[in-house]
Amino acid sequence: MYSVLLPLHSVIRWLVLISLLITIGKSLLGYYKHSVFSKTDNRLRHWTATFSHIQLLIGMLLYTQSPFVSYFYDTYKSGNLNTEALFFGVIHIILMFIAILFISIGSSKAKRIASDKEKHKTILIWFVLGLVLIFLAIPWPFSPLAVRPLLRPL
């Protein structure tokens, strides 16, 4: 199952990042230009939250199958951990979960607000918070905690 979900995970994570950046950009422009919250803005809000939820589900399934997480649970009591196992066993999953929570809160709040400017502002705040946490939780090639290439072959 791990090998089946990994390619899907690679595609969805880029959809999450791209949709977040587009939605944040549109909300930033909408907020400062006092634009109407259009059907396109609402679709972007919806699909960004949907992609992030799909990514969360796939990530949770991969978490249960990950060799790093297995290593983490096998060795955390002995104090014999390496930083990569700690990163994937605890830090990555917690930050990503909170990021998706922020995106979900922002999407839900924006859906219920009447004012167009407030909708843009709500999406802007909550989605930026989610994006910052995602950027913190990504295993960058230059990270001291866990090193992964940005683009992996499928």
Rosetta constraint file for C-alpha pairs under 8 A:
AtomPair CA 1 CA 5 HARMONIC 6.23 0.50
AtomPair CA 2 CA 6 HARMONIC 6.11 0.50
AtomPair CA 2 CA 62 HARMONIC 6.17 0.50
AtomPair CA 2 CA 65 HARMONIC 6.15 0.50
AtomPair CA 2 CA 66 HARMONIC 7.64 0.50
AtomPair CA 3 CA 7 HARMONIC 7.42 0.50
AtomPair CA 4 CA 8 HARMONIC 7.40 0.50
AtomPair CA 5 CA 9 HARMONIC 5.98 0.50
AtomPair CA 5 CA 58 HARMONIC 6.88 0.50
AtomPair CA 5 CA 62 HARMONIC 7.17 0.50
AtomPair CA 6 CA 10 HARMONIC 6.27 0.50
AtomPair CA 6 CA 62 HARMONIC 7.60 0.50
AtomPair CA 6 CA 154 HARMONIC 7.99 0.50
AtomPair CA 7 CA 11 HARMONIC 6.54 0.50
AtomPair CA 7 CA 154 HARMONIC 5.75 0.50
AtomPair CA 8 CA 12 HARMONIC 6.16 0.50
AtomPair CA 9 CA 13 HARMONIC 5.99 0.50
AtomPair CA 9 CA 55 HARMONIC 6.69 0.50
AtomPair CA 9 CA 58 HARMONIC 6.43 0.50
AtomPair CA 9 CA 59 HARMONIC 7.30 0.50
AtomPair CA 10 CA 14 HARMONIC 6.80 0.50
AtomPair CA 11 CA 15 HARMONIC 6.50 0.50
AtomPair CA 12 CA 16 HARMONIC 6.15 0.50
AtomPair CA 12 CA 51 HARMONIC 6.71 0.50
AtomPair CA 12 CA 54 HARMONIC 7.64 0.50
AtomPair CA 12 CA 55 HARMONIC 6.09 0.50
AtomPair CA 13 CA 17 HARMONIC 6.35 0.50
AtomPair CA 13 CA 52 HARMONIC 7.99 0.50
AtomPair CA 13 CA 55 HARMONIC 6.44 0.50
AtomPair CA 14 CA 18 HARMONIC 5.98 0.50
AtomPair CA 15 CA 19 HARMONIC 5.82 0.50
AtomPair CA 15 CA 51 HARMONIC 6.76 0.50
AtomPair CA 16 CA 20 HARMONIC 5.97 0.50
AtomPair CA 16 CA 48 HARMONIC 6.25 0.50
AtomPair CA 16 CA 51 HARMONIC 5.55 0.50
AtomPair CA 16 CA 52 HARMONIC 5.66 0.50
AtomPair CA 16 CA 55 HARMONIC 7.65 0.50
AtomPair CA 17 CA 21 HARMONIC 6.20 0.50
AtomPair CA 17 CA 131 HARMONIC 7.75 0.50
AtomPair CA 18 CA 22 HARMONIC 6.18 0.50
AtomPair CA 19 CA 23 HARMONIC 5.92 0.50
AtomPair CA 19 CA 44 HARMONIC 7.11 0.50
AtomPair CA 19 CA 47 HARMONIC 7.60 0.50
AtomPair CA 19 CA 48 HARMONIC 5.38 0.50
AtomPair CA 20 CA 24 HARMONIC 5.93 0.50
AtomPair CA 20 CA 48 HARMONIC 6.06 0.50
AtomPair CA 20 CA 127 HARMONIC 6.89 0.50
AtomPair CA 20 CA 131 HARMONIC 7.12 0.50
AtomPair CA 21 CA 25 HARMONIC 6.01 0.50
AtomPair CA 22 CA 26 HARMONIC 6.12 0.50
AtomPair CA 22 CA 44 HARMONIC 7.96 0.50
AtomPair CA 23 CA 27 HARMONIC 6.04 0.50
AtomPair CA 23 CA 41 HARMONIC 7.31 0.50
AtomPair CA 23 CA 44 HARMONIC 5.89 0.50
AtomPair CA 23 CA 45 HARMONIC 6.57 0.50
AtomPair CA 23 CA 48 HARMONIC 7.50 0.50
AtomPair CA 24 CA 28 HARMONIC 5.99 0.50
AtomPair CA 24 CA 123 HARMONIC 7.16 0.50
AtomPair CA 24 CA 124 HARMONIC 5.52 0.50
AtomPair CA 24 CA 127 HARMONIC 6.68 0.50
AtomPair CA 24 CA 128 HARMONIC 6.92 0.50
AtomPair CA 25 CA 29 HARMONIC 6.29 0.50
AtomPair CA 26 CA 30 HARMONIC 5.93 0.50
AtomPair CA 26 CA 41 HARMONIC 7.28 0.50
AtomPair CA 27 CA 31 HARMONIC 5.85 0.50
AtomPair CA 27 CA 41 HARMONIC 7.77 0.50
AtomPair CA 27 CA 120 HARMONIC 4.69 0.50
AtomPair CA 27 CA 121 HARMONIC 6.93 0.50
AtomPair CA 27 CA 123 HARMONIC 6.66 0.50
AtomPair CA 27 CA 124 HARMONIC 5.71 0.50
AtomPair CA 28 CA 32 HARMONIC 6.31 0.50
AtomPair CA 28 CA 120 HARMONIC 7.01 0.50
AtomPair CA 28 CA 121 HARMONIC 7.63 0.50
AtomPair CA 28 CA 124 HARMONIC 6.39 0.50
AtomPair CA 29 CA 33 HARMONIC 5.79 0.50
AtomPair CA 29 CA 35 HARMONIC 7.71 0.50
AtomPair CA 30 CA 34 HARMONIC 5.51 0.50
AtomPair CA 30 CA 35 HARMONIC 4.60 0.50
AtomPair CA 30 CA 36 HARMONIC 7.09 0.50
AtomPair CA 30 CA 37 HARMONIC 7.31 0.50
AtomPair CA 30 CA 117 HARMONIC 7.12 0.50
AtomPair CA 30 CA 120 HARMONIC 6.11 0.50
AtomPair CA 31 CA 35 HARMONIC 6.67 0.50
AtomPair CA 31 CA 117 HARMONIC 5.37 0.50
AtomPair CA 31 CA 118 HARMONIC 7.77 0.50
AtomPair CA 31 CA 120 HARMONIC 5.34 0.50
AtomPair CA 31 CA 121 HARMONIC 6.07 0.50
AtomPair CA 34 CA 116 HARMONIC 7.73 0.50
AtomPair CA 34 CA 117 HARMONIC 5.95 0.50
AtomPair CA 35 CA 116 HARMONIC 7.21 0.50
AtomPair CA 35 CA 117 HARMONIC 7.17 0.50
AtomPair CA 36 CA 116 HARMONIC 5.58 0.50
AtomPair CA 36 CA 117 HARMONIC 7.53 0.50
AtomPair CA 37 CA 41 HARMONIC 5.92 0.50
AtomPair CA 37 CA 42 HARMONIC 7.11 0.50
AtomPair CA 37 CA 116 HARMONIC 5.01 0.50
AtomPair CA 37 CA 117 HARMONIC 7.55 0.50
AtomPair CA 37 CA 119 HARMONIC 7.13 0.50
AtomPair CA 37 CA 120 HARMONIC 7.11 0.50
AtomPair CA 38 CA 42 HARMONIC 6.35 0.50
AtomPair CA 39 CA 43 HARMONIC 6.09 0.50
AtomPair CA 40 CA 44 HARMONIC 6.12 0.50
AtomPair CA 41 CA 45 HARMONIC 6.18 0.50
AtomPair CA 42 CA 46 HARMONIC 6.13 0.50
AtomPair CA 42 CA 111 HARMONIC 7.95 0.50
AtomPair CA 43 CA 47 HARMONIC 5.98 0.50
AtomPair CA 44 CA 48 HARMONIC 5.88 0.50
AtomPair CA 45 CA 49 HARMONIC 6.33 0.50
AtomPair CA 45 CA 107 HARMONIC 6.11 0.50
AtomPair CA 45 CA 123 HARMONIC 7.66 0.50
AtomPair CA 46 CA 50 HARMONIC 6.12 0.50
AtomPair CA 46 CA 107 HARMONIC 7.00 0.50
AtomPair CA 47 CA 51 HARMONIC 5.93 0.50
AtomPair CA 48 CA 52 HARMONIC 6.18 0.50
AtomPair CA 49 CA 53 HARMONIC 6.17 0.50
AtomPair CA 49 CA 100 HARMONIC 7.91 0.50
AtomPair CA 49 CA 103 HARMONIC 6.28 0.50
AtomPair CA 49 CA 104 HARMONIC 6.03 0.50
AtomPair CA 49 CA 107 HARMONIC 6.65 0.50
AtomPair CA 50 CA 54 HARMONIC 6.22 0.50
AtomPair CA 51 CA 55 HARMONIC 6.09 0.50
AtomPair CA 52 CA 56 HARMONIC 6.11 0.50
AtomPair CA 52 CA 100 HARMONIC 6.19 0.50
AtomPair CA 52 CA 103 HARMONIC 7.83 0.50
AtomPair CA 53 CA 57 HARMONIC 6.32 0.50
AtomPair CA 53 CA 100 HARMONIC 6.99 0.50
AtomPair CA 54 CA 58 HARMONIC 6.25 0.50
AtomPair CA 55 CA 59 HARMONIC 5.84 0.50
AtomPair CA 56 CA 60 HARMONIC 6.06 0.50
AtomPair CA 56 CA 96 HARMONIC 7.81 0.50
AtomPair CA 56 CA 97 HARMONIC 7.14 0.50
AtomPair CA 56 CA 100 HARMONIC 7.25 0.50
AtomPair CA 57 CA 61 HARMONIC 6.35 0.50
AtomPair CA 58 CA 62 HARMONIC 6.14 0.50
AtomPair CA 59 CA 63 HARMONIC 5.91 0.50
AtomPair CA 60 CA 64 HARMONIC 6.54 0.50
AtomPair CA 61 CA 65 HARMONIC 6.75 0.50
AtomPair CA 62 CA 66 HARMONIC 5.83 0.50
AtomPair CA 63 CA 69 HARMONIC 6.65 0.50
AtomPair CA 63 CA 93 HARMONIC 7.94 0.50
AtomPair CA 64 CA 69 HARMONIC 7.35 0.50
AtomPair CA 64 CA 70 HARMONIC 7.95 0.50
AtomPair CA 65 CA 69 HARMONIC 7.68 0.50
AtomPair CA 65 CA 70 HARMONIC 7.60 0.50
AtomPair CA 66 CA 70 HARMONIC 6.28 0.50
AtomPair CA 67 CA 71 HARMONIC 6.06 0.50
AtomPair CA 68 CA 72 HARMONIC 6.08 0.50
AtomPair CA 68 CA 84 HARMONIC 7.38 0.50
AtomPair CA 68 CA 85 HARMONIC 5.09 0.50
AtomPair CA 68 CA 88 HARMONIC 6.48 0.50
AtomPair CA 68 CA 89 HARMONIC 6.93 0.50
AtomPair CA 69 CA 73 HARMONIC 6.24 0.50
AtomPair CA 69 CA 85 HARMONIC 6.24 0.50
AtomPair CA 69 CA 88 HARMONIC 6.19 0.50
AtomPair CA 69 CA 89 HARMONIC 4.77 0.50
AtomPair CA 70 CA 74 HARMONIC 6.11 0.50
AtomPair CA 71 CA 75 HARMONIC 6.11 0.50
AtomPair CA 71 CA 85 HARMONIC 6.61 0.50
AtomPair CA 72 CA 76 HARMONIC 5.54 0.50
AtomPair CA 72 CA 81 HARMONIC 6.78 0.50
AtomPair CA 72 CA 85 HARMONIC 5.12 0.50
AtomPair CA 72 CA 86 HARMONIC 6.35 0.50
AtomPair CA 72 CA 89 HARMONIC 5.77 0.50
AtomPair CA 73 CA 77 HARMONIC 8.00 0.50
AtomPair CA 73 CA 89 HARMONIC 7.61 0.50
AtomPair CA 75 CA 79 HARMONIC 6.69 0.50
AtomPair CA 75 CA 80 HARMONIC 5.86 0.50
AtomPair CA 75 CA 81 HARMONIC 6.13 0.50
AtomPair CA 76 CA 80 HARMONIC 6.59 0.50
AtomPair CA 76 CA 81 HARMONIC 5.95 0.50
AtomPair CA 81 CA 85 HARMONIC 6.57 0.50
AtomPair CA 81 CA 86 HARMONIC 6.72 0.50
AtomPair CA 82 CA 86 HARMONIC 6.49 0.50
AtomPair CA 83 CA 87 HARMONIC 5.95 0.50
AtomPair CA 83 CA 145 HARMONIC 5.29 0.50
AtomPair CA 83 CA 146 HARMONIC 6.83 0.50
AtomPair CA 84 CA 88 HARMONIC 6.26 0.50
AtomPair CA 84 CA 145 HARMONIC 5.61 0.50
AtomPair CA 84 CA 146 HARMONIC 4.71 0.50
AtomPair CA 84 CA 147 HARMONIC 7.82 0.50
AtomPair CA 85 CA 89 HARMONIC 5.62 0.50
AtomPair CA 86 CA 90 HARMONIC 5.77 0.50
AtomPair CA 86 CA 91 HARMONIC 6.87 0.50
AtomPair CA 87 CA 91 HARMONIC 4.83 0.50
AtomPair CA 87 CA 92 HARMONIC 5.70 0.50
AtomPair CA 87 CA 145 HARMONIC 6.21 0.50
AtomPair CA 87 CA 146 HARMONIC 6.54 0.50
AtomPair CA 88 CA 92 HARMONIC 5.19 0.50
AtomPair CA 88 CA 93 HARMONIC 6.71 0.50
AtomPair CA 88 CA 146 HARMONIC 8.00 0.50
AtomPair CA 89 CA 93 HARMONIC 7.02 0.50
AtomPair CA 90 CA 94 HARMONIC 6.18 0.50
AtomPair CA 91 CA 95 HARMONIC 6.11 0.50
AtomPair CA 91 CA 137 HARMONIC 7.14 0.50
AtomPair CA 92 CA 96 HARMONIC 6.01 0.50
AtomPair CA 92 CA 137 HARMONIC 5.06 0.50
AtomPair CA 92 CA 138 HARMONIC 7.33 0.50
AtomPair CA 93 CA 97 HARMONIC 5.99 0.50
AtomPair CA 94 CA 98 HARMONIC 6.23 0.50
AtomPair CA 95 CA 99 HARMONIC 6.06 0.50
AtomPair CA 95 CA 133 HARMONIC 5.95 0.50
AtomPair CA 95 CA 134 HARMONIC 6.93 0.50
AtomPair CA 95 CA 136 HARMONIC 7.64 0.50
AtomPair CA 95 CA 137 HARMONIC 5.88 0.50
AtomPair CA 96 CA 100 HARMONIC 6.22 0.50
AtomPair CA 96 CA 133 HARMONIC 6.81 0.50
AtomPair CA 96 CA 134 HARMONIC 5.89 0.50
AtomPair CA 96 CA 137 HARMONIC 6.43 0.50
AtomPair CA 97 CA 101 HARMONIC 6.17 0.50
AtomPair CA 98 CA 102 HARMONIC 6.20 0.50
AtomPair CA 98 CA 130 HARMONIC 7.47 0.50
AtomPair CA 98 CA 133 HARMONIC 7.60 0.50
AtomPair CA 99 CA 103 HARMONIC 6.32 0.50
AtomPair CA 99 CA 129 HARMONIC 7.13 0.50
AtomPair CA 99 CA 130 HARMONIC 4.09 0.50
AtomPair CA 99 CA 131 HARMONIC 6.88 0.50
AtomPair CA 99 CA 132 HARMONIC 7.98 0.50
AtomPair CA 99 CA 133 HARMONIC 5.48 0.50
AtomPair CA 99 CA 134 HARMONIC 6.12 0.50
AtomPair CA 100 CA 104 HARMONIC 6.04 0.50
AtomPair CA 100 CA 130 HARMONIC 6.42 0.50
AtomPair CA 101 CA 105 HARMONIC 6.11 0.50
AtomPair CA 101 CA 130 HARMONIC 7.78 0.50
AtomPair CA 102 CA 106 HARMONIC 6.11 0.50
AtomPair CA 102 CA 126 HARMONIC 5.59 0.50
AtomPair CA 102 CA 127 HARMONIC 6.78 0.50
AtomPair CA 102 CA 129 HARMONIC 6.76 0.50
AtomPair CA 102 CA 130 HARMONIC 5.37 0.50
AtomPair CA 103 CA 107 HARMONIC 6.08 0.50
AtomPair CA 103 CA 126 HARMONIC 5.85 0.50
AtomPair CA 103 CA 127 HARMONIC 5.18 0.50
AtomPair CA 103 CA 129 HARMONIC 7.94 0.50
AtomPair CA 103 CA 130 HARMONIC 5.64 0.50
AtomPair CA 104 CA 108 HARMONIC 6.03 0.50
AtomPair CA 105 CA 109 HARMONIC 5.98 0.50
AtomPair CA 105 CA 126 HARMONIC 7.14 0.50
AtomPair CA 106 CA 110 HARMONIC 5.97 0.50
AtomPair CA 106 CA 122 HARMONIC 6.00 0.50
AtomPair CA 106 CA 123 HARMONIC 5.32 0.50
AtomPair CA 106 CA 125 HARMONIC 7.63 0.50
AtomPair CA 106 CA 126 HARMONIC 4.82 0.50
AtomPair CA 106 CA 127 HARMONIC 6.50 0.50
AtomPair CA 107 CA 111 HARMONIC 6.22 0.50
AtomPair CA 107 CA 123 HARMONIC 6.47 0.50
AtomPair CA 108 CA 112 HARMONIC 6.77 0.50
AtomPair CA 109 CA 113 HARMONIC 6.51 0.50
AtomPair CA 109 CA 122 HARMONIC 7.11 0.50
AtomPair CA 110 CA 118 HARMONIC 7.65 0.50
AtomPair CA 110 CA 119 HARMONIC 4.77 0.50
AtomPair CA 110 CA 120 HARMONIC 7.59 0.50
AtomPair CA 110 CA 122 HARMONIC 5.85 0.50
AtomPair CA 110 CA 123 HARMONIC 6.27 0.50
AtomPair CA 111 CA 119 HARMONIC 7.46 0.50
AtomPair CA 113 CA 118 HARMONIC 6.90 0.50
AtomPair CA 113 CA 119 HARMONIC 6.01 0.50
AtomPair CA 114 CA 118 HARMONIC 7.72 0.50
AtomPair CA 114 CA 119 HARMONIC 7.46 0.50
AtomPair CA 115 CA 119 HARMONIC 6.24 0.50
AtomPair CA 116 CA 120 HARMONIC 6.39 0.50
AtomPair CA 117 CA 121 HARMONIC 6.19 0.50
AtomPair CA 118 CA 122 HARMONIC 5.93 0.50
AtomPair CA 119 CA 123 HARMONIC 6.22 0.50
AtomPair CA 120 CA 124 HARMONIC 5.98 0.50
AtomPair CA 121 CA 125 HARMONIC 6.15 0.50
AtomPair CA 122 CA 126 HARMONIC 6.17 0.50
AtomPair CA 123 CA 127 HARMONIC 5.59 0.50
AtomPair CA 123 CA 128 HARMONIC 8.00 0.50
AtomPair CA 124 CA 128 HARMONIC 5.91 0.50
AtomPair CA 125 CA 129 HARMONIC 6.28 0.50
AtomPair CA 126 CA 130 HARMONIC 6.25 0.50
AtomPair CA 127 CA 131 HARMONIC 6.04 0.50
AtomPair CA 128 CA 132 HARMONIC 6.07 0.50
AtomPair CA 129 CA 133 HARMONIC 6.39 0.50
AtomPair CA 130 CA 134 HARMONIC 6.19 0.50
AtomPair CA 131 CA 135 HARMONIC 6.12 0.50
AtomPair CA 132 CA 136 HARMONIC 6.25 0.50
AtomPair CA 133 CA 137 HARMONIC 6.15 0.50
AtomPair CA 134 CA 138 HARMONIC 6.15 0.50
AtomPair CA 139 CA 143 HARMONIC 6.31 0.50
AtomPair CA 139 CA 145 HARMONIC 7.50 0.50
AtomPair CA 139 CA 146 HARMONIC 5.29 0.50
AtomPair CA 139 CA 147 HARMONIC 5.57 0.50
AtomPair CA 139 CA 148 HARMONIC 5.66 0.50
AtomPair CA 140 CA 146 HARMONIC 7.19 0.50
AtomPair CA 140 CA 147 HARMONIC 5.82 0.50
AtomPair CA 140 CA 148 HARMONIC 5.93 0.50
AtomPair CA 140 CA 149 HARMONIC 7.01 0.50
AtomPair CA 140 CA 150 HARMONIC 6.90 0.50
AtomPair CA 141 CA 146 HARMONIC 7.82 0.50
AtomPair CA 141 CA 147 HARMONIC 4.82 0.50
AtomPair CA 141 CA 148 HARMONIC 5.18 0.50
AtomPair CA 141 CA 149 HARMONIC 5.44 0.50
AtomPair CA 141 CA 150 HARMONIC 6.89 0.50
AtomPair CA 142 CA 147 HARMONIC 6.62 0.50
AtomPair CA 143 CA 147 HARMONIC 5.83 0.50
